[in-house]
Structures are given as structure tokens and as C-alpha cells.
Amino acid sequence: MRSRLAVGALVVQAFVLAVLELFFLPLRLDGTLLPRIADYPFPVAVIVAIITTPLLVLGAATYASRPLTAAAPLLVWLGTLLVLGLFGPGGDAMLLNDWRTLLLFAGGMLPSAVAVGAFMGRQARSGDAGSAAGAGHQ
């Protein structure tokens, strides 16, 4: 029961982070919120995605017995970005049509996919160790 609550909390955090990353993706150094430096894009949301999304997957992997459970934060994060980004509030598309969107998806998905792969590798090794130990006892 505790593991389900923990994974559920991690999934909710993935949802909230995806929403915030999507809202802050168009942030620019234009003098409105940040200092004015020639209106350069400042995709701080990408850095947040690179750090937090794999950590959420690793956290879920500590409670998971199946790869789908370990990947749940990644799947919710991706689904939230796609649904909210393409069909946002009022029907507006919130995903930008430039390099920052690609960087956000790659920065969140690639390290998280590696974390899911590491979980699957650990599971396969523990399964091989169990089958090798069982073969020796026959």
C-alpha cells in the first residue's frame, strides 16, 4: 500500500513538473521577468526536466516490481506535455515550434529512458541470478 502511495505521489509530481516546464518553456531574457539581454531564449525548463524527470523515475523504480510502474512518472510527464502542449487551455497550442521544444522532450525523455533501462537491467540480472542458483540445486 505504501509503495502505491509513493508511486502515486511521484506521478502527481511528474504531472505538476510537466505543467510548470511547459509554462516556463517560452521564458526569454527580455526584461519582463528576467533581466534584458537581447531577448535571448532562456529555457530553464529544459534544465529542470533533465534533472527531475530521471529522479522521479529512479524514485518510482525503488518501489516498482514491473518496468511499467517504474516508467509511470515518465509516461505521465510525456502525456501531460503532449496533451497540454497540443490542446492547452482554451484550445491553444502551448508547445513552441522551435528548438526549445525538442530540447525539452529530449532532456526529459532520454535520461529517464536510461533510468528505466537500468531498472530493467537490474531486474534481468536478479532473475538470471535466481535461475542460475535454481539450476545449481537440481
C-alpha positions as CSV (number, residue, x, y, z in Angstrom):
1,M,0.0,0.0,0.0
2,R,2.8,2.4,0.9
3,S,4.5,1.7,-2.4
4,R,1.4,2.5,-4.4
5,L,1.0,5.8,-2.5
6,A,4.7,6.6,-3.1
7,V,4.4,5.9,-6.8
8,G,1.2,7.9,-7.0
9,A,2.9,10.8,-5.3
10,L,5.7,10.6,-7.8
11,V,3.2,10.5,-10.7
12,V,1.5,13.6,-9.4
13,Q,4.9,15.4,-9.1
14,A,5.6,14.4,-12.7
15,F,2.3,15.9,-13.8
16,V,2.9,19.2,-11.9
17,L,6.5,19.5,-13.2
18,A,5.4,18.9,-16.8
19,V,2.8,21.7,-16.5
20,L,5.3,24.1,-15.0
21,E,8.0,23.2,-17.5
22,L,5.5,23.8,-20.3
23,F,4.5,27.2,-19.0
24,F,8.1,28.3,-18.4
25,L,9.5,27.0,-21.7
26,P,8.9,30.3,-23.6
27,L,10.8,32.3,-21.0
28,R,13.2,34.9,-22.5
29,L,15.7,37.3,-21.3
30,D,13.5,40.2,-22.4
31,G,13.4,42.4,-19.2
32,T,9.8,41.3,-18.3
33,L,10.6,38.6,-15.7
34,L,14.3,38.2,-16.2
35,P,17.0,40.8,-17.0
36,R,17.1,42.2,-20.5
37,I,19.9,40.6,-22.5
38,A,19.0,40.9,-26.2
39,D,15.8,38.9,-25.9
40,Y,17.6,35.6,-25.9
41,P,15.6,32.5,-25.0
42,F,16.3,31.1,-21.6
43,P,14.9,27.5,-21.5
44,V,15.4,26.9,-17.7
45,A,12.5,24.4,-18.0
46,V,14.8,22.1,-20.0
47,I,17.4,22.0,-17.2
48,V,14.6,21.3,-14.7
49,A,13.4,18.4,-16.9
50,I,16.9,17.0,-17.3
51,I,17.3,16.8,-13.6
52,T,13.9,16.0,-12.2
53,T,12.3,13.5,-14.6
54,P,15.0,10.9,-14.3
55,L,15.0,11.3,-10.5
56,L,11.2,10.7,-10.5
57,V,11.7,7.5,-12.5
58,L,14.5,6.4,-10.2
59,G,12.3,7.1,-7.2
60,A,9.5,5.0,-8.7
61,A,11.9,2.2,-9.6
62,T,12.7,1.8,-5.9
63,Y,9.0,0.8,-5.3
64,A,8.4,-1.0,-8.6
65,S,8.3,-4.6,-9.4
66,R,7.4,-4.1,-13.1
67,P,9.0,-1.8,-15.7
68,L,5.7,-0.1,-16.4
69,T,5.5,1.0,-12.7
70,A,9.0,2.4,-12.9
71,A,8.2,4.3,-16.1
72,A,4.9,5.7,-14.8
73,P,6.3,9.2,-14.0
74,L,7.9,9.4,-17.4
75,L,4.7,8.3,-19.2
76,V,2.6,10.8,-17.2
77,W,5.2,13.6,-17.9
78,L,5.2,12.8,-21.6
79,G,1.4,12.5,-21.8
80,T,0.9,15.8,-19.9
81,L,3.3,17.6,-22.2
82,L,1.6,16.3,-25.3
83,V,-2.0,16.8,-24.3
84,L,-1.5,20.2,-22.7
85,G,1.0,21.3,-25.3
86,L,-1.1,20.4,-28.3
87,F,-4.6,21.1,-26.7
88,G,-3.9,23.5,-24.0
89,P,-6.2,25.8,-22.1
90,G,-8.8,27.3,-24.4
91,G,-7.6,25.0,-27.3
92,D,-4.3,26.9,-27.6
93,A,-1.2,25.0,-28.6
94,M,1.4,25.8,-26.0
95,L,4.4,23.9,-27.5
96,L,6.8,26.2,-29.3
97,N,7.7,25.5,-32.8
98,D,11.5,25.7,-32.3
99,W,14.5,24.0,-30.8
100,R,13.4,24.5,-27.2
101,T,10.5,22.0,-27.5
102,L,12.8,19.4,-29.0
103,L,15.3,20.0,-26.2
104,L,12.6,19.7,-23.5
105,F,11.4,16.4,-24.9
106,A,14.9,15.0,-25.3
107,G,16.1,16.3,-22.0
108,G,13.3,14.7,-20.1
109,M,12.9,11.5,-22.0
110,L,16.4,10.3,-22.8
111,P,17.8,10.3,-19.2
112,S,14.5,8.9,-18.0
113,A,14.6,6.1,-20.6
114,V,18.1,5.3,-19.4
115,A,16.8,5.1,-15.8
116,V,14.0,2.7,-16.9
117,G,16.6,0.6,-18.8
118,A,18.8,0.4,-15.8
119,F,15.8,-0.8,-13.8
120,M,15.1,-3.5,-16.4
121,G,18.7,-4.5,-16.4
122,R,18.7,-4.9,-12.6
123,Q,15.6,-7.0,-12.8
124,A,17.1,-9.2,-15.5
125,R,20.3,-9.7,-13.5
126,S,18.4,-10.6,-10.4
127,G,16.2,-13.0,-12.5
128,D,19.3,-14.6,-14.0
129,A,20.9,-14.9,-10.6
130,G,17.8,-16.6,-9.3
131,S,17.6,-19.0,-12.3
132,A,21.3,-19.8,-12.1
133,A,21.0,-20.6,-8.4
134,G,18.0,-22.8,-9.0
135,A,19.8,-24.7,-11.8
136,G,22.7,-25.5,-9.5
137,H,20.3,-27.1,-7.0
138,Q,18.8,-29.6,-9.4
